[in-house]
Amino acid sequence: MVIELSFLKQIAGVAAEQTLPRFRTISLIDNKYQTGFDPVTEADREAEKAIRKLINASFPDHGILGEEFGGENLDHSHVWVIDPIDGTRAFISGIPVWGTLAGLTIDGDAVAGLMAQPFTNELFMCDGDASWYEGPGGIRRLETRKTVELSEATLFTTTPAMFKDEKRANYERVEQSVRLARYGTDCYAYAMLAAGFVDLVVETGLHPYDIVALVPIIEKAGGVITTWDGGPAEKAGNILAAATRELHAKALELLNR
């Protein structure tokens, strides 16, 4: 065990105190981009502040990298990578597929993680040894499906529009090979892969705070997650997550054909 589940639950709790009261309310939305749309809300900022305060108080020798307020002590061996609301577009649209992400890296390797969806009262957690679900369905260990054929797989991506130029053709080769493709669930898709309901997640343009927390949750549930070139998912960018090693290999081959 690397980190106690109780601490991951504390992170979820302090974040929910800031996000839930602001969910499905009319609030100010800022745009990070001058061209395009990348929304950020008061809930994003206040939740990250609360998470940082908790980590700093509990582990003062750990570093933190967050989406809203950047990095501190990133040269330390233990660094938390946090996204207070992954899926802000879903958040401002009133759709509960966003989540709070917090992942712990040791010397760059993601070893523990949390995805919390407070509106549905669900936690997806990895303590370093195993991945766990806690929510309305009770408490259970997470385990991926055993799907090995693309023709039997369910694929998720946030939106095909994220794939530009040749990446669109690469992605479409995979989508055309699967049984079912669905869109729009952000971090929730990865949680569903770990829980055994989804077989593949393919995305591009991700930042470390979008994916680091999800890496150990998927891996300790039996899945495989890498970049499109087979490298560590912690590097972010182009990401492929799969329920099994066999399925991962087949999807990776299509993405790089």
N, C-alpha and C positions, 0 to 999 in steps of 0.2 A: 504493500500500500504506500502510495506517495503522498496522498492528501486525504484527510478525513471527509467522508460524504457530508458530515455535519457542517463543515466549513463551506462546501459548495452550496449547501442549502441556505447558509447565511448570506452568501452572495445573491442568490435568487431572491431572498427576502428583502434585502435593502434595495435591490433594483425594483422589485415589484411595488414597493412603497412610493416610488417615483413614477413608474410607468402606468400602473393600473388606474389611478385617479385621473390620468390625462388621456386614457384610451377612450375613443368614441366621444370625445368632447371637441368643441370648436376651439382651436388654439392657434397661436402664431406658428407659421411654418417658414423657415428660412431656406434659401437655395444656396448650396455651396458653389455652384457653377455660374459663370457669366453666360456661357452657352450650354444649353441642355438643362437637365433637372436632376439634382441630387439633394433631396430634402433632408433637413435636420430640424428637430423640434426641441422644445424645452425639456421634454421627457428624456431625449437622448442625453442631453448635457447633464441634467440633474442625476440621472441614474448612473452615469459614469463617475460623477463626483462621489456618489455614495459608495460605489464599488471600490474606488481608489482609496477612500478614507478607511474602509474596512481592511483592505489588504495592507495598507501602510501601518495600521495599528496592530494587525496580527502578525505580519511578516515584514518588519522594517528593513530587512536585508534583501528583499526581493525587488526586482525591477518591474515596471509596468509599461506596456504599450497599449494605448487606447485609441479608438477611432477619432474621438472628439478632442482630446487634449494631448495627443502625442506620446512621447516616450520619456521615461525617467529611469535612471540606473540600468540602462540596457546592456551595460558591460558586465552585469552580475550574472552568476550561473543560473539562478532561478528568475524567470521573467514571466509575468502574467500578461496574456494578450486578450484584450476585452473589446467587445462590441455591445454597448448597452441595449441597442435595439437593432438587431439584424433584420432587415425587412421594413425599413421606415416607410416605404411606399405602401406596404400592406397596413402598417400601423395607422397612417393618416387616412387610409381608405376604410378603416373599421373592420378589417379582415384579420382574424386571430391566427395567422401563420407566421408572424414575426416571433422573435425570441431574443432573450439575453444570452450572450455568449461570453464565457470566461474559460480560458485554457492556460494551463501551466506548462511552460517549457523548462527543461533542464539542459543547459549547454546546447540550445537550439532544437532539441527534440521535444515534441508535444507528448506529455506523459499523463495528463489528467485534464478533464474538461467538463463543462456544464452547458447544456442548452435548456433554458427555462422558459416556459410559456405560461405566464401567470393567469391569463384569462381562462384558459382551460385547466389550470391548476396541474400542469404536468412538468416533471423534471426528467431529463435525460442526462445521466451522469457517468463519469468514469473516474475511479479513485486511483487508477494506476494498475490495478489487478483485474478488474472486471467492469462491465458497463451495466448500468441499472436504470430501470424506469420506476418512477413513483408518481401516482396520480389517481384519477377516478377508478382506474382499473386495478388498483392495488399496487403492490411492490413486486417486481420480478426482474430477473436478469435478462438483459437484452441479448438477442441472438439473431443474426441475419438469416435470410432464406438460403436454401442450398441450390438456387438456380444456376445452371451452368450453360444454358443455351440462350442466345440472344432472342430467338423466336418465342421464348417463353417469358421474357423479361418485361418488367414495367420500368420505364425511364422517366425521370423528372429533370427539368431544367427551369430556371426562373423565367426565361423567355428566349425563344430562338433569335429574337432581335439582337441579343447580346453578341452573337457570332457574326463577325464582319469578314468580308472577302473570302479567302480560301477556307477560313475556319467554319464558315457556314456550310460549305460543301462537306467538310470533314464531319461536322455534327450531324448533318442530314443523312449521311451513310449509316450512322448508328441508329438514328430515329427510324429510318425505313426498315431496319432489321429487327426491331423489337415488336412485341405484341401490343403494347399500350404505351403511349406517351402523354404526359400531363405537364402543365406549366404553372408557375406562379407561386411556389411555396417557400422560396428562400431557404433558410436554415432548417425549416420543418421537414423538407425532403430528405435531408441527411439523417435526421432523427428517425424518420420512418424507414429508411434503409437499415439502420441499426436495429430497429424494432421488428424487422421481418416483413414489411409491407411493400417495400420498393426494392428494386434490384440494381438500378443504375442511376447515378446523378452525374450529369456532364455540364460543366460551366466554364466560363472564361472571364478574365479581367478581375479576378478576386484579389483582395488584399489579405495579409496575414490575419488581421482581426476578423475576417469573414470565415476563416476555415480552421485555424489552429485548434480551437476548442472542440471541434467536431472530429478531428483526426483520431484521438485516442478512443472516443466513444465508438466510432466505427470499427477501429482495429480490434479492440477488446471484445466487440460483439461478433467477431469472426470475419469482418469485411476487409477490403483492400482499398486504399485511397492514395493516389499519387498525382503528380502532374502528368500532362499528356506525353512527356518524354520518359515517364517512368521514375522520375525523381521524387524527392521528399515533398509531400503536400504542404509542409510548413513554408515552403518557398512561395506558395500561392500562385496566382496567375491562372493558367489553364488547369482545371481539376477534373479528374475522373474518379468516382467512387463506385465500388461494385460489391455485391453481396458475397461473391466467391472469387477465388484467384483465377479459376478457369474463365469466368465471365469477364473479369477485368482484362485478361489477356486478349480475348476476342474483341472487346470494345476498343482496346488500345490499338490493336492492329488496324481497325477501320479508321480511327482518328488520325493515323499516321500513314495511310496508304497514299 
